[in-house]
Amino acid sequence: MSAELARDEALNLERLEAQPVLARHLAALLAADPRLVPIAARAGQVDLRRSVGGFEGLARIVVGQQLSTQSADAIWRRFAALEGATVPHGFLSVGDDALRAAGFSRGKVLTLRALANAIIEGQLDLTPLATLPAAEARALLTAHKGIGPWTAELYLMFAAGHPDVFPAGDIALQHAAHWGLGLDERPSTKSLGVMAEVWAPWRSAAAHLFWRYYRAIRSKEGVSTS
């Protein structure tokens, strides 16, 4: 499938906003690439991962940068307990000491302060991202310091429901592809991104499948990169 055709099909696909939609995308994916059938058999039930949008959803992903799921969840619980912290104006009113006590690094504090200001000042509008092609939406997000491809792609997938996003920098996905596809070594971000092109326009479904496969093998999620 050409890149242009995959892009056009992705724009016409249902957004990943409900479990039945994910099931349909997975069925199409497995039909297109039979190599994934045994991976799906081992993975079992693949559940849709969704998150809230806006500043809160973006902040949740920034918190998880370069951390295990368990560590990120613990920090987020402490952070979300701070009054008003999950909205831009409220976040800017929270002191650095409180954020550091919640577990934020200095870099993440600076990133989220910059993002909160960008949203307030109208320099970053998260609302239209759900209706833009994934590449354009990714470019808009990564134009802001502190938002790398992994952060942008997870936001687009989980908060915006984009059907054709594959965060190739995610270490759990790299391990899952290594094991599931019988590769000689864990693929790099670049090589996995190229590999994932054959799964267009259902790359978000492919990512969900490989995450579930990883958990089936290891019973936990790995550390991801920004």
N, C-alpha and C positions, 0 to 999 in steps of 0.2 A: 504494500500500500504506500503510495507516495505521501510525502509530508503534507502537500497541499490538500490531498483528499482526506487524510486523517484529520487535519485541522478543520475542514468543512464538516466532517462527520461529527467531530467532537462538539462543534457549535450547535449541532442539531440534536445531540443526545440529551436525554433527561438528566437533570442535575442529580447528584447523589445526595438526596434528601430523605430517603426512606429505604428501609430494608428490601422491599420488593424490587426497587430500582437496582440496588447492588446485585441482587440475585440475577436479574436479567443481564446486567453487564458482565457478570462472571460467566454466565452461560455462553455469551457471545465470545468472550475471551478464550475459554477452553475449546470452543469449536474452532477458533482461528489458530490456536497453538496447542496441539495435543500433548506437547511436552509437559504442560502444566497440569494435566489430568492426574497423574500420580501425586503431585504436590498438593492438589486440592483434596485428594483422598486422605492424605496424611493430616492435612490441616483441619479437616472437619468443618464445622459451622463457622462461616466467616461473617462476623457482625460488623455493621456499619459504625464507623467512628464519626461522631459529630460533635461540634463545640459551638458555643455562642460566637457571634461576630463582634465587630467593633473593637474598641480599645481593649476591652476585657479579654476577648479571644486572642488578640495579638499579644497581649501581655502574658497570657498563659503559655504561649509557645516560646516567647523570649525567656521566660523563667526556666523552661526545660532545655535550653541550649546547653549542650555538652555536659548534661547531667543524666544520671539514671532516672528511670520513671519514679522510683521510690523517693529519691532525694527531691526531685522536682515537685512531687505531690505534697511533701512535707512543707516545703517553702511556700507553695501556693496557699496551703491552708492558713499559715501564719499571715501571709500577705492579705488574703481575702478578708481576714478578720479585722484589718485596719479600716476604720471608718472612711468610706468614700474612695478607697484606694483603687477600685476597679473602673472608675470613670476619669476622663482626662483632668478636669478641674480638681477633683478630689485628690487624684494622685499627686498633683503638683503641690498640694497643701500638706502632704505627708513628709515629715523630715527625713533627712538622710539616715539619721541614727536609727529610726524606726524601721526603715527599709533594710539597713544592714543587719539589724537584730532579727529580721524575718529570714535572713539568709541571702540577700541580694549582694552580688559583687558590685564593685564600684562601676564597672563597665555596664552592667545591666541597669543600674540606676540612671546612668547618663543616657543610655539608649532609650529607656522608657520616658524620661523627662523630655528628650528631644521629640519622641513620637507624640506624646501628649500635647506639646506645644504645636507641632505640625498639624494635628487634628483640629485644635482650637483655632488656629490661624488660617485654616482652610487650605493648607499646603498638602494635606493627605486626606483624601476622601475615600473611606473604605466601602461606602455603600455601593458604588457601581462595579466593584470588582467581580461580583457574582455574574455579571452579564458580559464581561469582556473576555476575549480569547485568553487562555491561560498565559501565553507568552507575554502579552501586553500587560496583563494584571501583575505578573511576576516582575516585569521591568519597573512598573510603578512602585511596587513595594521595595525592591532592592535598591532603588534610587535613594533610599533613606538609610543613613549610617546605622549599623547595628542589625539590619535585616539582610541576612544572606539568603542564598537560594533555598536552603532547607527550611528556614523560618517562613519564607514566602510561600513555598509549596505546601507546607502543612496548613498554613492559614487558608490557602485557596481550596485545599481538599476538604478540610474539616469544617471550616466556617462558611465557605462560599459554595461548597458542593461541586467543585469543578470535576468533570468526569475523566479528564485526560492529563493528570499530573502525576509524576513519579519522582519522589525525593531521593535521587540516587546517592546523595551524600549521607543518607541514614545508614549507620553501621549495621543495624539489625537487618535491613534489607540486603545489604551487601553479603552478610553471612548467610542469609536465607537463599540468595541466588547461588552462592558458592556451593552450599550443600544440596539444594534442590535440583540444580541443573548439572551437578557433577563437574564443576569447574576445577581446574588445577589449583587455583588460589582464589582468595577473596578479591572480587573485582574492585577496581578503583571507582571513584565517583564518576570520572569521565567514561570509563569503559561500561559501567552499569547503565549510565544514561544512554549510551549508544545501543546497548543491548535491549533496553526498554522500548526503543523506538518501534520494534516489531509488535508491541502490545497496544499501540495507538489504534483507535481512539479510546481504549478502555484502560489506560495506564493507572488511573486511580483504583480501579478494581484490582489490577495486578498488584499494586502496593498493599492493599488490604489483604489479599491472598498471601503474599509473602510474609507480612507481619504475623498473620495467624499461623502460618507454617513455622516461623521462627519460634513462636511461643509454644507450639506443639512439640518442638524439638528441645527447647531449653527451659520451657515453663517460666520464662521471664523475658522482658524486653531489654535491649541493649542501650548503650549510650549513643546519642545522636550528635551530629555536628550542626553548626549554624550555617 
